[in-house]
Amino acid sequence: MRTCRRLILGLLTGLMLVSAGWAIDPQDFSSPAEEARYWELIEELRCLVCQNQNLADSNAPLAKDLRDQVLELMQKGMSNAEIKDYLVVRYGDFVLYNPPVKPATWGLWFGPLVIALLGAVGLVVVLRRRAAMDPAEIADPDQEELDRRLEALESEQDPRS
């Protein structure tokens, strides 16, 4: 039992070390401030391949290219806003993890709310219709079959038949 535990522990440790090797490639920064700005920027930009990860979390090759491009644009002296604008022109608002609210992104921002409201309205309508129905109108498809079988059983057991 101990050998099995040690083997599992060794495998898990090995997997952790291997996964650490898959971490984002190191970059050469001129200052700690530049590194902090870089990390702030890549956390605000979406990976175009993974779609649900930012550039900081993604290991996709395109994400690596975009991280390199962000650093290159930073080193050229572009501001954060200029870098974001450059990427938006090239890839669209989708590259921003928090896209701006404008007609082109209304579906993204308000779509889930509209769907939830439509679902709530539909639920209220169905519940009100059911409440207004006479219980006799609510037909149970199995009830008719049960009634028929019960009558058949009663007629078989009734000695007068």
DAVENWO-V776290 format. One record per backbone hydrogen bond with DSSP energy under -0.5 kcal/mol. NH is the residue of the N-H (numbers start at 1). CO is the residue of the C=O. Records with the same first field share a line. If there is no record, write none. Layout:
NH = CO + CO
This chain:
5 = 1
6 = 2
7 = 3
8 = 4
9 = 5
10 = 6
11 = 7
12 = 8
13 = 9
14 = 10
15 = 11
16 = 12
17 = 13
18 = 14
19 = 15
20 = 16
21 = 17 + 18
22 = 18 + 19
23 = 20
29 = 27
35 = 31
36 = 32
37 = 33
38 = 34
39 = 35
40 = 36
41 = 37
42 = 38
43 = 39
44 = 40 + 41
45 = 41
46 = 95
47 = 53
51 = 47
52 = 50
55 = 42 + 45
56 = 42
57 = 54
58 = 54
64 = 60
65 = 61
66 = 62
67 = 63
68 = 64
69 = 65
70 = 66
71 = 67
72 = 68
73 = 69
74 = 70
75 = 71
76 = 72
77 = 74
78 = 73
83 = 79
84 = 80
85 = 81
86 = 82
87 = 83
88 = 84
89 = 85
90 = 86
91 = 87
92 = 88
95 = 92
96 = 93
97 = 44
99 = 96
102 = 100
105 = 102
106 = 102 + 103
109 = 105
110 = 106
111 = 106 + 107
114 = 110
115 = 111
116 = 112
117 = 113
118 = 114
119 = 115
120 = 116
121 = 117
122 = 118
123 = 119
124 = 120
125 = 121
126 = 122
127 = 123
128 = 124
129 = 125
130 = 126
131 = 127
132 = 128
133 = 129
137 = 134
138 = 134
139 = 137
141 = 139
143 = 140
144 = 140
145 = 141
146 = 142
147 = 143
148 = 144
149 = 145
150 = 146
151 = 147
152 = 148
153 = 149
154 = 150
155 = 151
156 = 152
157 = 153
158 = 154
161 = 158
